[in-house]
Amino acid sequence: MKPIYLKPDVNGIVQEKFLRTEIEEVVRTSKLNKYVPTNATTLKVNGGHPEEYANYFISLIKKSSKLNANFETTVRLYSSTGNLVEVKRVGLFSINPLTCPGIDPQRLFDPKVNVKEGIRLYEELILREGNLPDISGVILI
């Protein structure tokens, strides 16, 4: 059994090098492995390699949670019916717990769980849309 390196420090920050390794392992076993979205070259995912996706996802994580596994916020947005709703966002990938049915929301603060679920959600989005979401935009998974 491998040692757990994704343990956050006292401030909740996960070391990037260990996060990178975890992301690469998860991508390697996903449908994203070797998948090249249509806009991939602009975001440097030229061959769909796990290392390229790791760079992309780390950029997203830095923007959304600043590598803080304890990240938590509430976002106000309009639902598909036009109602203003508040949505909780947690962990490294700033995940909406409602998008992870069957997982206790507190488990999304565990970096390993958050990475697995975050990549699963992005995999669905990327394969459905055929594109990588722009890092500079607000991405709500």
Contacts in CASP RR format, 6 or more apart in sequence:
PFRMAT RR
TARGET T0000
AUTHOR 0000-0000-0000
METHOD contacts of the structure
MODEL  1
MKPIYLKPDVNGIVQEKFLRTEIEEVVRTSKLNKYVPTNATTLKVNGGHP
EEYANYFISLIKKSSKLNANFETTVRLYSSTGNLVEVKRVGLFSINPLTC
PGIDPQRLFDPKVNVKEGIRLYEELILREGNLPDISGVILI
4 112 0 8 1.000
5 15 0 8 1.000
5 18 0 8 1.000
5 21 0 8 1.000
6 14 0 8 1.000
6 18 0 8 1.000
6 19 0 8 1.000
6 22 0 8 1.000
6 69 0 8 1.000
6 111 0 8 1.000
6 112 0 8 1.000
6 115 0 8 1.000
7 14 0 8 1.000
7 111 0 8 1.000
8 14 0 8 1.000
8 68 0 8 1.000
8 69 0 8 1.000
8 70 0 8 1.000
8 111 0 8 1.000
9 15 0 8 1.000
11 68 0 8 1.000
12 68 0 8 1.000
12 69 0 8 1.000
12 70 0 8 1.000
13 66 0 8 1.000
13 67 0 8 1.000
13 68 0 8 1.000
13 69 0 8 1.000
14 67 0 8 1.000
14 68 0 8 1.000
14 69 0 8 1.000
14 92 0 8 1.000
14 111 0 8 1.000
16 58 0 8 1.000
16 67 0 8 1.000
19 58 0 8 1.000
19 61 0 8 1.000
19 67 0 8 1.000
19 92 0 8 1.000
19 111 0 8 1.000
19 115 0 8 1.000
20 54 0 8 1.000
20 58 0 8 1.000
22 111 0 8 1.000
22 112 0 8 1.000
22 115 0 8 1.000
23 50 0 8 1.000
23 53 0 8 1.000
23 54 0 8 1.000
23 57 0 8 1.000
23 58 0 8 1.000
23 115 0 8 1.000
23 119 0 8 1.000
24 50 0 8 1.000
24 51 0 8 1.000
24 53 0 8 1.000
24 54 0 8 1.000
25 50 0 8 1.000
26 115 0 8 1.000
26 116 0 8 1.000
26 119 0 8 1.000
27 33 0 8 1.000
27 50 0 8 1.000
27 53 0 8 1.000
27 54 0 8 1.000
27 57 0 8 1.000
27 119 0 8 1.000
28 50 0 8 1.000
30 119 0 8 1.000
30 120 0 8 1.000
30 123 0 8 1.000
31 123 0 8 1.000
31 127 0 8 1.000
32 48 0 8 1.000
32 53 0 8 1.000
32 119 0 8 1.000
32 122 0 8 1.000
32 123 0 8 1.000
32 126 0 8 1.000
32 127 0 8 1.000
33 48 0 8 1.000
33 49 0 8 1.000
33 50 0 8 1.000
34 47 0 8 1.000
34 48 0 8 1.000
34 49 0 8 1.000
35 48 0 8 1.000
35 126 0 8 1.000
35 127 0 8 1.000
36 45 0 8 1.000
36 46 0 8 1.000
36 47 0 8 1.000
36 48 0 8 1.000
37 45 0 8 1.000
37 126 0 8 1.000
37 129 0 8 1.000
37 130 0 8 1.000
37 131 0 8 1.000
37 132 0 8 1.000
38 130 0 8 1.000
38 131 0 8 1.000
39 131 0 8 1.000
39 132 0 8 1.000
40 46 0 8 1.000
40 47 0 8 1.000
40 48 0 8 1.000
40 132 0 8 1.000
43 56 0 8 1.000
43 132 0 8 1.000
43 134 0 8 1.000
43 135 0 8 1.000
44 52 0 8 1.000
44 55 0 8 1.000
44 56 0 8 1.000
45 52 0 8 1.000
45 53 0 8 1.000
45 55 0 8 1.000
45 56 0 8 1.000
45 132 0 8 1.000
46 52 0 8 1.000
56 132 0 8 1.000
56 135 0 8 1.000
57 93 0 8 1.000
57 119 0 8 1.000
57 122 0 8 1.000
59 135 0 8 1.000
60 93 0 8 1.000
60 122 0 8 1.000
60 133 0 8 1.000
60 135 0 8 1.000
60 139 0 8 1.000
61 67 0 8 1.000
61 92 0 8 1.000
61 93 0 8 1.000
63 135 0 8 1.000
63 136 0 8 1.000
64 71 0 8 1.000
64 89 0 8 1.000
64 92 0 8 1.000
64 93 0 8 1.000
64 94 0 8 1.000
64 139 0 8 1.000
65 71 0 8 1.000
65 91 0 8 1.000
65 92 0 8 1.000
65 93 0 8 1.000
65 94 0 8 1.000
67 92 0 8 1.000
68 91 0 8 1.000
68 92 0 8 1.000
69 91 0 8 1.000
69 92 0 8 1.000
69 109 0 8 1.000
69 110 0 8 1.000
69 111 0 8 1.000
69 114 0 8 1.000
70 91 0 8 1.000
70 109 0 8 1.000
71 89 0 8 1.000
71 90 0 8 1.000
71 91 0 8 1.000
71 92 0 8 1.000
71 94 0 8 1.000
72 88 0 8 1.000
72 89 0 8 1.000
72 90 0 8 1.000
72 91 0 8 1.000
73 88 0 8 1.000
73 89 0 8 1.000
73 94 0 8 1.000
74 86 0 8 1.000
74 87 0 8 1.000
74 88 0 8 1.000
74 89 0 8 1.000
75 86 0 8 1.000
75 87 0 8 1.000
75 89 0 8 1.000
75 140 0 8 1.000
76 84 0 8 1.000
76 85 0 8 1.000
76 86 0 8 1.000
76 87 0 8 1.000
77 84 0 8 1.000
77 85 0 8 1.000
77 87 0 8 1.000
77 140 0 8 1.000
78 84 0 8 1.000
78 85 0 8 1.000
79 85 0 8 1.000
87 96 0 8 1.000
87 98 0 8 1.000
87 140 0 8 1.000
88 96 0 8 1.000
88 97 0 8 1.000
88 105 0 8 1.000
89 95 0 8 1.000
89 96 0 8 1.000
89 140 0 8 1.000
90 97 0 8 1.000
90 105 0 8 1.000
90 108 0 8 1.000
90 109 0 8 1.000
90 114 0 8 1.000
91 108 0 8 1.000
91 109 0 8 1.000
91 111 0 8 1.000
91 114 0 8 1.000
92 111 0 8 1.000
92 114 0 8 1.000
92 115 0 8 1.000
93 114 0 8 1.000
93 115 0 8 1.000
93 117 0 8 1.000
93 118 0 8 1.000
93 121 0 8 1.000
93 122 0 8 1.000
93 141 0 8 1.000
94 141 0 8 1.000
95 108 0 8 1.000
95 114 0 8 1.000
95 117 0 8 1.000
95 118 0 8 1.000
95 121 0 8 1.000
95 141 0 8 1.000
96 140 0 8 1.000
96 141 0 8 1.000
97 103 0 8 1.000
97 105 0 8 1.000
97 108 0 8 1.000
99 117 0 8 1.000
99 121 0 8 1.000
99 141 0 8 1.000
100 108 0 8 1.000
100 117 0 8 1.000
100 121 0 8 1.000
103 113 0 8 1.000
103 117 0 8 1.000
107 113 0 8 1.000
108 114 0 8 1.000
108 117 0 8 1.000
118 141 0 8 1.000
121 141 0 8 1.000
122 133 0 8 1.000
122 141 0 8 1.000
125 133 0 8 1.000
125 141 0 8 1.000
126 132 0 8 1.000
126 133 0 8 1.000
133 139 0 8 1.000
END
